Amino acid sequence: MIEGKLRTPEAVRDAERWTAHNYHPLPVVISSAEGAWLTDVDGRRYLDCLAGYSALNFGHRHPALIRAAHNQLDKLTLTSRAFVHDQFADFCRELAQLCGKDLVLPMNTGAEAVETGIKVARKWGYQVKGVTPGQANIVVAEGNFHGRTTTIVSFSTDEDARADFGPYTPGFTVVPYGDLAALTDAIDENTVAVLLEPIQGEQGVVVPPEGYLPGVRRVCTERNVLFIADEIQSGLGRTGATFACQQEGVVPDMYLLGKALGGGIVPVSAVAADAGVLGVLKPGQHGSTFGGNPLACAVATEVVRLLATGEFQRRSAELGARLHAGIQSLVGKGLLAVRGRGLWAGLDIDPALMSGREAGERLMKRGVLAKDTHGSTIRLAPPLVITADEIDYAVAQLAGVLAG
């Protein structure tokens, strides 16, 4: 046992006693971490194959990110946007350049980025497109996961996320994911945006059909509608490119970013778009006390610089091919299907064999941490610093779980 820490059973019980049960975590209590590995309060090590739902793309405690955080902690952590601080311009400029956009609006959480995108799209619709006042609508996809605010769950199709949180916010039209004809038909004269995940992470790493994203881009351009890409999970190297949209040759009008942007140290999110879109905002119309704070900007600027080298995108593509080859070999041996790109995979386990929760618990006992979603699906999203040997280890443990 690590000195001064409760052992796992006691720590789990304490957490359950004093915490609202909005999560159902695996019965493991993490005390420290480095790179792709976690250590619990009993001193046992685990390979992290979730990476904080892609918030830890660069691994735990990446030296460059920790150094940036320590340096900034010694100088300045918060001013609010009432003043300009010396980390702000570098972050906004370098992230805008990474995205190929004119402007960046920093926020804190992914859900805040989505809410910001919705507000900007509506304002753009009224001021630029000329939509009927109060009638703006946004087309979204079934199976989406964009966050858990009241507005966002209003257009969720996941009843666990949505039920009993009404009344719901109007202004959204839900269509099947991957169905370009349905999306096209849903657009009317008051549609201001199409909001999509290029790959649906929470749904089980669902990759859309070939040609779908380019088709969405074409339709949005033809109908004068903004294409908003929620790259909060899929972006920043996860799929083998800086953005998942790039792998389809698509450039959205707006990127929504978060999770990995904070380097696993602080919550950082952002909206990136050209001036003709984000420029509709004027002082006093949107903001955040902590959005774009000095500590967040210092860490996130270093994240952008790590991505600018291309190293992590290459690692994700190359090691992702190894991961997918390994898990694909288990289809028919307890796995029904495998989906994903780069170091991101959704694995459908035969429900006759075990549930996703059971698979996660059995993997945990074998030293690998992953999380289930939607019954019998397991998601794998290891940090991009994982090695080839560690991928082979994870696949071997999964094979052992499936073999019983």
MARPAMI-409395 format. One record per residue (C-alpha): residue in one letter; x, y, z. Coordinates in steps of 0.5 Angstrom, whole numbers, padded with zeros to 4 digits, always signed. Example, Ala and Ser with C-alpha at 12.3 -4.5 7.8 and 13.67 -1.06 7.14 Angstrom:
residues 2
A+0025-0009+0016;S+0027-0002+0014;
***
This chain:
residues 404
M+0000+0000+0000;I+0002+0007-0002;E+0004+0011+0005;G-0002+0015+0008;K-0007+0012+0003;L-0013+0008+0004;R-0013+0001+0001;T-0017+0000-0005;P-0024-0003-0002;E-0024+0003+0003;A-0023+0008-0002;V-0028+0006-0006;R-0033+0005-0001;D-0031+0013+0001;A-0032+0015-0006;E-0039+0012-0006;R-0041+0015+0001;W-0039+0022-0001;T-0040+0023-0008;A-0047+0023-0012;H-0047+0017-0017;N-0047+0020-0024;Y-0041+0015-0026;H-0040+0008-0025;P-0033+0007-0024;L-0029+0001-0024;P-0027-0001-0017;V-0020+0002-0018;V-0017+0008-0014;I-0011+0011-0018;S-0006+0015-0014;S+0000+0016-0019;A+0001+0016-0026;E+0007+0017-0032;G+0006+0016-0039;A+0002+0011-0041;W+0002+0007-0034;L-0003+0008-0028;T-0001+0006-0020;D-0007+0005-0015;V-0006+0006-0008;D-0004-0001-0007;G+0002+0000-0011;R-0001-0004-0017;R+0001-0002-0024;Y-0004-0001-0030;L-0004+0000-0037;D-0008+0006-0039;C-0012+0005-0045;L-0018+0010-0044;A-0013+0016-0043;G-0019+0020-0040;Y-0023+0020-0046;S-0018+0023-0050;A-0016+0028-0045;L-0009+0025-0044;N-0007+0024-0051;F+0000+0026-0049;G+0000+0021-0043;H+0000+0023-0036;R+0005+0028-0034;H+0008+0029-0040;P+0015+0033-0039;A+0014+0039-0043;L+0007+0040-0041;I+0009+0039-0033;R+0015+0044-0034;A+0010+0049-0038;A+0005+0049-0032;H+0010+0049-0027;N+0013+0055-0030;Q+0007+0059-0031;L+0004+0057-0023;D+0010+0061-0021;K+0008+0067-0025;L+0001+0068-0026;T-0005+0063-0026;L-0012+0068-0027;T-0013+0075-0029;S-0020+0074-0032;R-0021+0077-0039;A-0022+0084-0036;F-0015+0084-0038;V-0010+0081-0043;H-0004+0077-0040;D+0002+0075-0044;Q+0000+0068-0045;F-0006+0069-0049;A-0004+0072-0056;D+0001+0066-0057;F-0004+0061-0055;C-0010+0064-0060;R-0005+0065-0066;E-0002+0058-0065;L-0008+0054-0065;A-0011+0059-0070;Q-0006+0057-0075;L-0006+0049-0073;C-0013+0050-0075;G-0012+0054-0081;K-0017+0059-0078;D-0017+0066-0077;L-0020+0067-0070;V-0020+0063-0063;L-0025+0063-0057;P-0022+0060-0051;M-0027+0057-0046;N-0026+0051-0041;T-0030+0045-0042;G-0032+0041-0048;A-0039+0042-0047;E-0038+0050-0046;A-0034+0050-0053;V-0041+0046-0056;E-0045+0051-0053;T-0041+0057-0055;G-0041+0054-0062;I-0049+0053-0062;K-0049+0061-0060;V-0045+0063-0065;A-0048+0059-0071;R-0055+0062-0069;K-0052+0069-0068;W-0049+0068-0075;G-0055+0066-0078;Y-0059+0072-0076;Q-0054+0077-0077;V-0051+0074-0084;K-0055+0069-0087;G-0062+0073-0085;V-0066+0067-0082;T-0072+0069-0079;P-0071+0072-0072;G-0072+0066-0066;Q-0073+0061-0072;A-0066+0058-0072;N-0065+0051-0072;I-0059+0046-0072;V-0059+0039-0075;V-0055+0034-0071;A-0054+0026-0071;E-0057+0020-0068;G-0052+0017-0063;N-0049+0024-0062;F-0045+0026-0055;H-0043+0033-0055;G-0044+0034-0047;R-0049+0034-0042;T-0052+0041-0041;T-0059+0042-0041;T-0059+0045-0048;I-0054+0039-0051;V-0058+0033-0048;S-0064+0036-0051;F-0062+0034-0057;S-0059+0027-0055;T-0062+0020-0057;D-0059+0017-0051;E-0064+0016-0045;D-0060+0016-0040;A-0057+0023-0041;R-0064+0026-0043;A-0069+0023-0039;D-0072+0027-0033;F-0068+0033-0035;G-0074+0037-0039;P-0077+0042-0041;Y-0072+0041-0047;T-0069+0047-0051;P-0072+0047-0058;G-0068+0049-0065;F-0065+0042-0066;T-0067+0037-0072;V-0064+0030-0071;V-0063+0025-0077;P-0059+0018-0077;Y-0052+0019-0077;G-0049+0017-0084;D-0055+0018-0088;L-0053+0024-0092;A-0060+0024-0096;A-0064+0025-0089;L-0059+0030-0087;T-0060+0034-0093;D-0068+0033-0093;A-0068+0036-0086;I-0064+0043-0088;D-0069+0048-0089;E-0069+0056-0090;N-0068+0057-0082;T-0062+0052-0082;V-0056+0055-0079;A-0051+0049-0078;V-0050+0042-0078;L-0047+0040-0072;L-0043+0033-0072;E-0038+0029-0069;P-0033+0026-0075;I-0033+0020-0071;Q-0038+0018-0066;G-0034+0017-0060;E-0039+0015-0054;Q-0043+0011-0059;G-0037+0006-0059;V-0032+0010-0064;V-0037+0009-0070;V-0034+0011-0077;P-0039+0014-0082;P-0039+0011-0089;E-0034+0013-0094;G-0036+0020-0097;Y-0041+0022-0092;L-0037+0028-0089;P-0035+0030-0096;G-0042+0030-0098;V-0044+0034-0091;R-0039+0039-0093;R-0042+0040-0100;V-0049+0040-0098;C-0047+0046-0093;T-0044+0050-0098;E-0049+0049-0103;R-0055+0051-0098;N-0051+0056-0094;V-0050+0053-0087;L-0045+0052-0083;F-0041+0045-0082;I-0039+0045-0074;A-0034+0039-0073;D-0034+0037-0066;E-0027+0034-0065;I-0027+0034-0058;Q-0025+0027-0057;S-0023+0025-0065;G-0018+0031-0066;L-0011+0033-0064;G-0008+0027-0066;R-0013+0021-0064;T-0014+0018-0071;G-0007+0019-0074;A-0008+0026-0076;T-0009+0033-0073;F-0017+0033-0074;A-0021+0027-0076;C-0024+0031-0082;Q-0017+0032-0085;Q-0017+0024-0087;E-0024+0025-0091;G-0021+0032-0094;V-0026+0036-0091;V-0025+0043-0088;P-0031+0045-0083;D-0033+0052-0082;M-0032+0051-0074;Y-0028+0047-0070;L-0030+0045-0063;L-0024+0043-0059;G-0023+0041-0052;K-0020+0035-0048;A-0013+0034-0050;L-0012+0041-0051;G-0011+0042-0044;G-0006+0036-0044;G-0009+0032-0038;I-0007+0038-0033;V-0012+0043-0034;P-0019+0044-0037;V-0018+0048-0044;S-0023+0048-0050;A-0024+0053-0056;V-0028+0054-0062;A-0024+0056-0068;A-0027+0059-0074;D-0026+0065-0079;A-0027+0072-0078;G-0034+0072-0082;V-0037+0067-0077;L-0033+0068-0070;G-0033+0076-0072;V-0041+0076-0070;L-0039+0076-0063;K-0038+0083-0059;P-0036+0085-0052;G-0041+0083-0047;Q-0045+0078-0051;H-0041+0071-0049;G-0035+0070-0044;S-0032+0066-0039;T-0028+0068-0032;F-0023+0062-0033;G-0023+0061-0041;G-0017+0063-0043;N-0013+0064-0037;P-0006+0064-0036;L-0005+0057-0034;A-0009+0054-0039;C-0006+0058-0044;A+0001+0056-0042;V+0000+0049-0042;A-0005+0049-0049;T+0000+0053-0052;E+0005+0047-0051;V+0000+0042-0053;V+0000+0046-0060;R+0007+0046-0061;L+0007+0038-0059;L+0002+0037-0065;A+0006+0042-0070;T+0012+0037-0070;G+0007+0032-0073;E+0010+0027-0068;F+0004+0025-0065;Q+0000+0024-0071;R+0005+0019-0074;R+0005+0015-0068;S-0002+0015-0068;A-0003+0013-0075;E+0003+0007-0074;L+0001+0005-0068;G-0006+0005-0069;A-0005+0000-0075;R-0001-0005-0070;L-0007-0004-0065;H-0013-0005-0070;A-0009-0011-0073;G-0008-0014-0066;I-0016-0013-0064;Q-0018-0015-0071;S-0015-0022-0071;L-0020-0023-0065;V-0026-0022-0069;G-0030-0029-0069;K-0026-0031-0062;G-0031-0027-0058;L-0031-0020-0061;L-0037-0019-0066;A-0034-0013-0070;V-0028-0007-0069;R-0029+0000-0071;G-0024+0006-0071;R-0018+0010-0073;G-0011+0011-0071;L-0011+0009-0063;W-0018+0009-0062;A-0022+0003-0063;G-0029+0001-0061;L-0030-0007-0060;D-0037-0010-0060;I-0036-0016-0055;D-0041-0022-0056;P-0046-0021-0051;A-0047-0028-0050;L-0040-0028-0047;M-0040-0022-0043;S-0042-0015-0042;G-0038-0009-0043;R-0037-0008-0036;E-0035-0015-0034;A-0030-0015-0040;G-0027-0008-0037;E-0027-0011-0030;R-0023-0017-0032;L-0018-0013-0036;M-0017-0009-0030;K-0015-0015-0026;R-0010-0017-0032;G-0007-0010-0031;V-0011-0006-0037;L-0016+0000-0036;A-0021+0001-0041;K-0028+0003-0040;D-0035+0000-0043;T-0040+0004-0047;H-0047+0002-0049;G-0048-0005-0046;S-0043-0010-0050;T-0038-0005-0053;I-0031-0003-0050;R-0027+0003-0052;L-0020+0003-0053;A-0016+0010-0053;P-0009+0009-0050;P-0005+0015-0050;L-0001+0017-0056;V+0006+0016-0052;I+0004+0008-0052;T+0009+0003-0055;A+0009-0002-0059;D+0010-0007-0054;E+0005-0004-0049;I+0000-0005-0055;D+0002-0012-0056;Y+0001-0013-0048;A-0006-0010-0048;V-0008-0014-0054;A-0006-0020-0051;Q-0010-0019-0044;L-0016-0018-0048;A-0015-0024-0052;G-0014-0028-0045;V-0021-0024-0043;L-0024-0027-0049;A-0022-0034-0048;G-0024-0034-0041;
***
